[in-house]
Amino acid sequence: MGRSLKTLFKREHSEETSNPSDNRAFSQVAEVYLSRRRLLQTGAVAGAAATFPFLLKPENALAKAVSSVSGNLGKATALGFTSLPVSTEDTVIVPEGYIAKPLYKWGDATGLAGNQPVFKTDGSNTTEEQAAQAGMHHDGMAWFSLPQGGHSVDHGLLAMNHEYIDNGLLFKDGDANWSADKALKGQKRNGRVGH
């Protein structure tokens, strides 16, 4: 059956550092600031930081909000941004001073060099092309520190879940003319685990 993913990943990527910055690790920030009371006050900030680490760059409002919490331990504070009104616009809306950027989207190339097919918005990518592209409908992520069982915050595997597929978007003809190849293409869209 071959080598396990753990063995393969550890051997081929043992010297890589994915975050060479001098920033404190997220776990260190969380240890200092999270208590039951603070969890409710800072839960949104911590969740956003864990999900979108690029927001912690010093020039971003989220980094400033996290830094401002350190000087106010034990004091009741707000999250530091104005609430947004309900919207029906088909766009991401963030408070003033914040940014939103896609981290990873459907169709992004995930294959090795020489196997990074261009995403086709009309659903015409082949099953093989889909296997080398990001899945659709992401609904969860998890960080696994490497080596396994460790607590590394700068070396690990980011795993993403793809919950389901949308046949109307994935196939040129939607649900019509169902075949084994369509089922396999759907599995390739849904089955991407670690990137």
C-alpha positions in Angstrom: 0.0 0.0 0.0 3.0 2.3 0.3 4.1 4.7 3.0 1.7 6.4 5.3 1.0 10.1 4.8 2.6 10.8 8.2 5.8 9.1 7.2 5.9 10.7 3.8 5.0 14.2 5.0 7.5 14.1 7.9 10.4 13.0 5.7 9.8 15.3 2.8 8.9 18.4 4.8 10.8 18.0 8.1 12.9 21.2 7.7 10.2 23.5 6.4 9.0 26.4 8.5 5.6 27.7 7.5 5.7 30.8 9.8 9.2 32.2 10.3 7.9 35.5 11.9 8.8 36.7 15.3 5.1 36.9 16.3 4.0 35.0 19.4 2.3 31.7 18.6 -1.5 31.7 18.7 -1.4 29.2 21.6 0.7 31.7 23.7 -1.8 34.5 23.0 -4.7 32.3 23.9 -3.1 31.1 27.2 -2.7 34.7 28.4 -6.0 36.1 27.4 -8.6 33.3 27.6 -10.6 32.8 30.7 -14.3 31.9 30.9 -15.3 35.6 31.0 -12.7 36.6 28.4 -13.7 33.8 26.1 -17.1 35.4 25.5 -15.5 38.8 25.0 -12.7 37.7 22.7 -14.2 34.5 21.1 -14.8 36.2 17.7 -11.3 37.6 17.6 -9.7 34.3 18.5 -11.8 32.4 16.0 -11.0 34.8 13.2 -7.3 34.7 14.1 -7.2 30.9 14.1 -9.1 30.6 10.8 -7.4 33.5 9.0 -3.9 34.0 10.4 -3.1 36.6 7.7 -5.3 39.0 9.7 -2.7 39.1 12.4 -0.3 41.2 10.4 0.6 44.3 12.4 -1.1 46.6 9.9 -4.5 44.9 10.3 -7.1 46.0 12.8 -7.4 42.5 14.2 -3.8 42.5 15.2 -4.4 45.8 16.9 -7.4 44.5 18.7 -5.5 41.4 20.0 -2.7 43.7 21.2 -5.1 46.1 22.9 -6.5 43.2 24.9 -3.2 42.6 26.7 -3.3 46.0 28.5 -6.9 45.5 29.7 -6.8 42.1 31.5 -9.6 41.9 34.0 -11.5 44.9 32.5 -14.7 44.5 30.5 -14.0 45.6 27.0 -15.8 45.5 23.7 -14.5 43.7 20.6 -13.3 46.9 19.2 -15.5 47.2 16.0 -18.9 48.5 15.1 -21.5 45.8 14.4 -22.6 45.4 10.8 -26.2 45.7 9.7 -28.0 42.7 8.2 -27.3 42.6 4.4 -28.6 40.6 1.5 -25.7 41.7 -0.8 -23.7 38.8 -2.4 -20.4 39.9 -0.9 -18.3 39.7 2.2 -18.7 42.8 4.4 -16.3 43.6 7.2 -16.2 46.5 9.7 -14.1 49.6 8.9 -10.4 49.0 9.4 -10.7 45.2 8.7 -9.9 43.3 5.5 -11.2 40.0 4.0 -9.3 38.0 1.5 -9.9 34.4 0.2 -7.5 32.0 1.8 -8.4 29.2 -0.6 -11.2 28.8 -3.0 -12.9 26.2 -5.2 -10.8 25.4 -8.2 -7.5 26.6 -6.9 -4.7 24.4 -8.2 -3.4 21.9 -5.5 -1.5 19.6 -7.8 2.3 19.2 -8.1 4.3 21.3 -10.6 3.2 20.3 -14.1 -0.3 19.2 -12.9 -2.0 22.5 -12.0 -5.0 22.7 -14.4 -6.8 26.0 -14.9 -10.2 26.1 -13.3 -13.1 26.3 -15.8 -16.2 28.1 -14.5 -18.5 26.2 -16.9 -18.1 22.8 -15.2 -16.0 21.3 -18.0 -12.9 20.3 -15.9 -12.3 16.6 -16.3 -12.2 14.2 -13.3 -8.4 14.2 -13.5 -8.3 18.0 -13.5 -10.7 18.2 -10.5 -8.4 15.8 -8.6 -5.7 18.5 -8.7 -7.9 21.4 -7.7 -9.5 22.6 -4.5 -12.9 21.2 -3.6 -16.1 23.1 -3.2 -18.2 24.1 -0.1 -15.5 24.3 2.5 -17.0 24.2 6.0 -14.3 23.4 8.4 -10.5 23.4 9.0 -8.2 21.8 11.5 -4.5 22.2 12.3 -2.4 19.1 13.0 1.0 19.9 14.5 3.9 18.0 13.1 5.6 15.8 14.2 2.4 14.0 15.2 1.6 14.5 18.9 3.6 17.7 19.1 2.4 21.2 19.8 4.0 23.0 17.0 2.3 26.2 15.8 4.6 26.8 12.9 4.9 23.3 11.4 2.0 21.2 10.6 -0.8 20.1 8.2 -3.8 22.2 7.6 -6.8 20.0 6.7 -9.9 21.3 5.2 -13.3 19.6 4.9 -15.5 19.9 1.7 -19.0 19.1 2.9 -20.9 18.5 -0.4 -21.0 19.2 -4.1 -23.4 21.2 -6.2 -24.1 19.2 -9.4 -25.4 22.3 -11.2 -22.0 24.0 -10.9 -19.8 20.9 -11.1 -21.2 19.5 -14.3 -22.0 21.3 -17.5 -25.3 19.4 -17.7 -26.0 19.3 -14.0 -27.8 16.0 -12.9 -28.6 14.9 -16.5 -26.8 11.9 -18.0 -25.5 10.6 -14.7 -22.5 8.3 -15.1 -19.7 6.6 -13.1 -17.3 9.3 -14.2 -19.6 12.0 -12.8 -19.7 10.2 -9.5 -15.9 10.0 -9.5 -15.6 13.7 -10.4 -17.9 14.5 -7.4 -15.7 12.4 -5.1 -12.6 14.2 -6.3 -14.3 17.5 -5.4 -15.4 16.3 -2.0 -12.5 14.1 -1.1 -9.6 16.6 -0.7 -8.4 16.3 2.8 -5.1 17.9 3.4 -3.5 20.8 1.5 
